[in-house]
């Protein structure tokens, strides 16, 4: 079915056993987030909180909490939208299988927005302080809207055709914002709204903004879809919802007719206030920094309004399933946009942007020794394409070397690359460049480096599968506990990172000791390390090696390639850095990193009670 409202979706989920009501009064500060995290981890149902302290509005969470439920929400439209996107990638497919695309005209028709004179969302008005004030993590700077749909129009070309609908976190309270009158907007300038922001600055005027919350589930997903610039998300929302995007207007602001809430106002592009801290999807707090401010005009809501929210943190969390769906949509489109690219996978466990895997063609002149050539061209295109440009570590392999390699099998992909990588030639750095705003491993906000690791050709080495018994004896003082992460990868507990100078001394002690003990990579003594081309220095090697997810999160959220990638027998030739021995990533926690997220123990104890016999959450938490 095609949902016309969030309430219709909730009723359907409850009728089919996919939703549970929480009838006890719950605290929006930390308690609801703790419940959500636990129920998500248990692969539980969607949750409708009917008694939320401080607000009259019921709240919905875990709507997208399982892959099965996410697909259920879009069961009638998913195939049609995927077919339409696939047709964009391969227009001749229509001629080869015309019957397979018979339903596309109706799908395309749903892309056309419809005007509504009396939108349901405008039935009632409220104020910001009466909205659910949900705080997810103990050090968050205030309450946040975590599933907003932010609508703006291009100041030079007003109207839906050049509009943007994006999901940017919004701070409802706290900080230096005027209570109830101002909201903090955290958006990165590369996002679609940034084009409108720049135009408003040039014109010397405020930017009109409408924030939609709720509505059909398709609308929230559309707000996070990485659509090409110039393709309005409201068009995609209609296709995915199976129902044309309805819109009305009040006081010059566009309203989503089917949303549950709509906050209208303006952003002065020249004005900022500190926004944050906020526990983010990398698993750390993003700290307070100057970001745009929205001056609130009106807060509208429908009569049966439901407030949806999610909780982000160290992945995987609920948003992981939205990311999976985006992969499904984007999969057939990207190869059409970047010649030679077969597939990409942003690794959720690493926080998405820190680690990107890619498969491409290596079709250049078939030299006797196959080396990455076309792969480097593809990698540069990937790093210049939309949100993929935020990738920090990009590992790209030639599809011809392993036609059956599954890019979503992260451990298999690592093994493939580590068997083939030549650290003397296959590391390609971009220094002093931009990186994800949420990543604090670089040199400053939005600043850091990237590295491309490109691997092609036959296997160079067999990967070690057991920690060499004598390896710990070769560690200098302060380095302990060598652990096998996966074939070819070792984690070592290193001295705590105190400051860059001391850390460099520690690192050099390890490198000098190993170079002295093992000889060079061609010497017999190096056999102990030969099967381990990657060594990661961490604060706790047992934690890093306990699971693949732990390794991915630790190694790639706590390192900046230019500063933290080192190696044995390092060399620089013609400004190209490489090494003849093992590559070493320093993934220790640094003093300049943002703190990791930790739940509040007292809140956890209160939530334990809600899982007791006779309580709404019994059997779920």
Secondary structure, DSSP 8 states (H G I E B T S, - for coil): ---SSHHHHHHHHHHTT-EEEE-S-B-TBTHHHHHHHHHHHTT--EEEES-BTT-SSEEEE-TT-SHHHHHHHTTTTHHHHHHHHHHHH-TTHHHH-GGGGTTHHHHHHTTS-EE-SS-GGGSEEE-GGGS---B-STT-SS-EESSEEEEEEBTTB-SGGGEEEE---EE-SSTTS-TTTEEEE---TTSHHHHHHHHHHHHT--EEEEEEE-SSHHHHHHHH----TTS-HHHHHHHHHTS--EEEEETTEEEETT-SEEEEEEEEEEEEEEE--EE-TTSBEE--EEEEEEEEEEEEE-TT-EEE-----SSSSTHHHHHHHHHHHHHHHHHHHSTTEEEEEE-GGGTSTTEEEEEE---S---SS---SHHHHHHHHHTTSGGGGG-SEEEEEEGGG-TT--TT-HHHHHHHHHHH--TTTSEEEEEEEE--TT--SSSBTTEEEEEEEEE-SS-------S--TTTGGG--TT-EEEEEEETTEEEEE------HHHHHHHHHHHHHHHHHHH-STTSGGGHHHHT--EEEEES-HHHHHH-HHHHHHHHHHS--HHHHEEETTEEEETTEEEESS-EEEE----TTS--B----HHHHHHHHHHTSTTSTTTTT-
